[in-house]
């Protein structure tokens, strides 16, 4: 029966438009297709639904009863279609968003918080995780990721970028007499300096920086001997004078009283930020609004320098 649902809808159109030709025009199908659909339906039911002549069509008693049910099917389908389209235009429902720990608190959470304040019908679930989760398996609607993206089955949109800053507390810099000349000299390995690393960096650290004017590049190597599994812990350790650390610029700017850039004439390569999702065609409204909100939050950080 399910395979004849389309036939039933077409039959209701034939009755309501008054004929096969009008139905063909309305549905943008050929008259032969409409006629074949009606014939197949009557053959499957084993009854005649319409008595047709060159001037008019009249429902048979069986056709009259059958039409009432087909009309209900058509109305239910139309209602479901319109509801889906309406929901697509409204900011209603749940959304699960994943982002690295470094981006969740300063960017994603405030962006989605402001979005929810404007659209109270949104129910977000924010998931901080430095692992690249499986969007399908973990039921993630939107993931925010950093770094160049390899080709994959997911859709991605670049939202902005940031640059990491190599920094340390003023006291640590003074204690170890750290200067730009020391770090940028011919010896790029600095085993005597302590380094506070995040877990994703590992123990063997290497950074490439470029001079802001000449664009000459230098490579620095360190061995991490202070290990943390979160960016707030890295910041706290660095501010306490435990060693050098690499921190995103938009976060470093908020800690300038406790941290100092150790190579102010050099800069790290820009790190792109991407929105990643698994929706192939039309993007759900909640996902689109969330992406726009996060992109705006990144733009605000870049413009304000906060």
Order of alpha helices (4+ residues) and beta strands (2+ residues): alpha-alpha-alpha-beta-beta-alpha-beta-alpha-beta-beta-beta-beta-alpha-alpha-beta-beta-beta-beta-alpha-beta-alpha-beta-beta-beta-alpha
